[in-house]
Amino acid sequence: MTTGLTTITIIMIEFWEALRDPDFNFLRIALLMGVFASVAFGISGSFVVARRITYIAGAIAHAVLGGIGFALYMQQVHGWTFFDPLLGATLSALISAWLISWIQLRGSDREDSLIGVIWATGMAVGIIFLSLTPGYTDPMSYLFGNILILSARDLWLVAILDVVLLAIGVLGYSRLQAVCFDEEFARLRGVHVGFYYTLLLSMVALSVVLLVSVVGIVLVVALLTLPAAIAGRFTSTLRGMMILSSLLALAFIVGGLSFSYSSNLPAGAVIVLLAAGVYLLSLFRRSRV
Amino acid sequence: MSDSVAARFCGVHFGYHRTPVLSDVHLDIPLRRISCIVGPNGGGKTTLLKLILGLVEPQSGHLEVLGCSPRKARARIGYMPQAIHIDPRFPIDVASIVLMGRLRGSLPGFFNREDRKVLDRVLEEVELGDLKRAAFAELSGGQKQRVLIARALATEPELLLLDEPTAMVDAHIEAQLLARLKELHQRMTIVLVSHDDAFVSELVDRVICVNRSVEEHPTEKVSDPGLTHLYGEKVKAVRHDHRINHHHHHHD
């Protein structure tokens, strides 16, 4: 136990020293990114867990590769320099979210097929465009994330997205909650259910885009849902879940980054394993929800 | 529409795809009374409520609720759905659910002091005052049901629709609750759905039997103490062999 604590202390000290090193600017950006992103994860992740739409978040995440591949292709081949991968990812995430919400609101009983189609098609489109793009693009950094290659500009975009998500989460809280809990009753109270459900999936889509840059497409679902699932064992309200899961996400990102720095292991994977480990421990506590 | 009718169905037909659920429904639900809808599962009881709420539209025929179209009347109706449609493990506390009854329209906003006053009042009415901050997931089935009744009451409705309030509550508690509601809200019209089609609470003024078509059946007093003991309240037997004839003397 003592040696464990000593190791953790050493890891943290090493990490904080690296943060102060002017040559390690990327590490500071990564950390700030984690701080901003954790707020978004906490808000959207709590809705995802409460409404049980993890599989939708998964589909949106995988569709993101299509947008990234398309953006890289357009940049390289057609010289659309403004069309960077983050923009491509955002567009493809939003389009898939709107498509899913449209099908669901029409009450089609085949929504799970559509979600599967979006999931796989997004990946396929992404792989095709990546292979058409001249020069070597490593899909690994998108699939498994690379928080260490983010630029200061990415950080600004994330901060803006954060403010937007926070504003929607606070102002629309009671109506989003009502739509998640009991759609029919919300409709009877005059709430435009279609609008709020689409808004909710758009929030999930934007958070997924942020997450992809931190942990990558494949691991997104874990970081979106694990903090909220753990939080659900300690609080009985959606609001409490949001606050607690934001803090947990922050802890996992900072903890995972420092450990990956000292052990030279991929950051995304370390962050997710840390979250999964804490989740397993939390199972020993009696659930509140 | 006459002053004494809360909802009026005139020749209403409704079906899903090609399966008719309700056909040729003529029905008056009296104002400020307690009506009970009984009938077999799949007979159209819940559909009747959904028509009143405007959640489904009749394929033919006409219906009027509180003097206007169902959609317009919506804001004045309190609705308690069957609890099976609600995720029992949703992370939410009692107060947040009941406050949903205070939502008005789509514009973002927050609850005010008046809303919180109503919250406290309706929680007292269903005797859940001390469970305001309790987690919904930790409540018993009967308590969950009462939270949903409180949410319906929080809308301050003129017409209260309760879909199977007895499903998860034992009959004894339900009878008390109904008596309390009747006493507290004398101006409110109450329509409740029950899966028990043999006996209804003594407080029920009107029994509506739904099985694709709709008939009103009279009730008669039962004085069997065994039955009273079983149901925990005074009940009336439904005479399905008799029919109350409708005389649709429209007063409008």
Chai-1 contact restraints between the chains, C-beta under 6 A:
chainA,res_idxA,chainB,res_idxB,connection_type,confidence,min_distance_angstrom,max_distance_angstrom,comment,restraint_id
A,A50,B,F90,contact,1.0,0.0,6.0,A-B,restraint_1
A,A50,B,P91,contact,1.0,0.0,6.0,A-B,restraint_2
A,L171,B,P108,contact,1.0,0.0,6.0,A-B,restraint_3
A,G172,B,P108,contact,1.0,0.0,6.0,A-B,restraint_4
A,A178,B,M100,contact,1.0,0.0,6.0,A-B,restraint_5
A,A178,B,L103,contact,1.0,0.0,6.0,A-B,restraint_6
A,F181,B,F90,contact,1.0,0.0,6.0,A-B,restraint_7
A,D182,B,I86,contact,1.0,0.0,6.0,A-B,restraint_8
A,L188,B,R74,contact,1.0,0.0,6.0,A-B,restraint_9
A,L188,B,Y79,contact,1.0,0.0,6.0,A-B,restraint_10
A,R189,B,L103,contact,1.0,0.0,6.0,A-B,restraint_11
A,G190,B,G105,contact,1.0,0.0,6.0,A-B,restraint_12
A,V191,B,L103,contact,1.0,0.0,6.0,A-B,restraint_13
A,V191,B,S106,contact,1.0,0.0,6.0,A-B,restraint_14
A,H192,B,S106,contact,1.0,0.0,6.0,A-B,restraint_15
A,G232,B,P91,contact,1.0,0.0,6.0,A-B,restraint_16
A,S236,B,D93,contact,1.0,0.0,6.0,A-B,restraint_17
A,S236,B,A135,contact,1.0,0.0,6.0,A-B,restraint_18
A,T237,B,D93,contact,1.0,0.0,6.0,A-B,restraint_19
A,L238,B,P91,contact,1.0,0.0,6.0,A-B,restraint_20
A,M241,B,P91,contact,1.0,0.0,6.0,A-B,restraint_21
A,R288,B,A135,contact,1.0,0.0,6.0,A-B,restraint_22
A,V289,B,R89,contact,1.0,0.0,6.0,A-B,restraint_23
A,V289,B,P91,contact,1.0,0.0,6.0,A-B,restraint_24
A,V289,B,A137,contact,1.0,0.0,6.0,A-B,restraint_25
